[in-house]
Amino acid sequence: MEFKNQEVWFVTGAQLLYGGDAVITVNAHSEEIVKGLNEAGTLPIKVVYKGTANSSPEVEKVFKEANNAPECVGIITWMHTFSPAKMWIKGLQNFNKPLLHLHTQFNQEIPWSEIDMDFMNLNQSAHGDREFGHMVSRMRKNRKVVVGHWTDANVQERIAVWMRVSAAWADAQDMVIVRFGDNMNNVAVTDGDRLEAEMRLGYHVDYYAIGDLVAYQDKVTEVEVDALVDEYEQLYIFADNCKKGAKDHSQVREAARIEIALRRFLKDKNAKAFTSNFDDLHGLNQLPGLASQRLMQEGYGFGAEGDWKTAALLRTIWVMSQGLKGGCSFLEDYTYHFKGEKSAILQSHMLEVSPMITSQKPRLEVHPLGIGGKADPARLVFTADPGTGYAATIVDMGNRFRMIVNKVDVLEPEAALPKLPVASALWIPQPNLEIGAAAWIYAGGTHHSAFSYALTNEYFEDYADIAGIELLTIDNNTTICNFKFELKVNEVYYMLNKALQ
Ligand code: MN
């Protein structure tokens, strides 16, 4: 788990107006809240209490420490008493990590028979958190506001989502994406501004010649290939032509050799994601299909045809969803099934679909591939599990990055697909194909997506807020009329926002 060495800091706003005893009580209550949050078993990342902040220098100190602490992925603030918000300005100005404002209160209910003015002055989060909230809004700082009692399971779930997103954000800040070759020639939507991506989203996109990978491939030993093919035999159902002694077994061995080389290469470069390009494979026997499928399962982001934006997004989604039920994969809109309200899209790719999205035991098969001019590649073939998920993409609109997410319902295919030599998922985009696909196309969405069963729109919303990028959500509430309006409003908003920076 990526989360085990990470922390979220908890800072309580107070002041000395009500005397030192009040701050001592606030401090004790804060400790109890943090202890309660950690012991609830619902949060994926440890909360560390950093004490009360009672003045501008104290606020500034803790925010600066958080910026410089690699283990800290974000800060939760809470105002127990009234905390005059000018004291937060300098700290917030410098703070460069995710912020969650927990609008809670120590006591759950009003103690009707005992409440007096002392109690009111000590327990006035309703008041203090509004003062704090004003300052954050006045400074135009994005943050997540979570409202409710800290013992409430719903409140803890909102915090947990933000924690996962914050951890993925931290992960992206030193993400290296290895691109073998360039973008597939002439493709528009997978291209984009890598410089802006590094400034805005944190990750670094590097180019390598495929020859650099070939050099690794040449050092892989036959013993290493034997061991990996043995592992394949444990995990997958081999097609007859792939079994030992059969015609295409040598192609399975070549796929294993490429996988070993690719994993080693990515480790040496400290990379978390990679792209391939079927047109740029000089010195490789076949397109790395099986390798890409298995590396996705290990958490590497992947994008085909040089699609580094989807590769990065898939890695981010994988980090967010660690330990949750439901996998994720790179996918591509391939072909339609028009059938009234049941109209659906068959998602697939030439080879590269992650086995994380199936509970089936994948079949290992070797078939010819019509493009790329290489030998027949190995791949895992399976059908995605039925269920609900989100397809997500990021496109470069020239003046901003736009994230588009579509809630989709994955179906069991109506019949077997005995001649389809690749993994696939059949889904209906919400609210239906007609509106879902039209909205996606109006938004300029890709044919590639990073798909997840585990995440909800809240994850993408938190991510877009932290990154400061546009988010468009397509789901059962979407109408084309409203969606077009949102596109127009966003166009003006981002144009003005850019001009004001
Ligand atoms: Mn593609």
Boltz pocket constraint, residues with backbone or C-beta under 6 A from the ligand:
constraints:
  - pocket:
      binder: B
      contacts: [[A, 304], [A, 305], [A, 332], [A, 349], [A, 448]]
      max_distance: 6.0
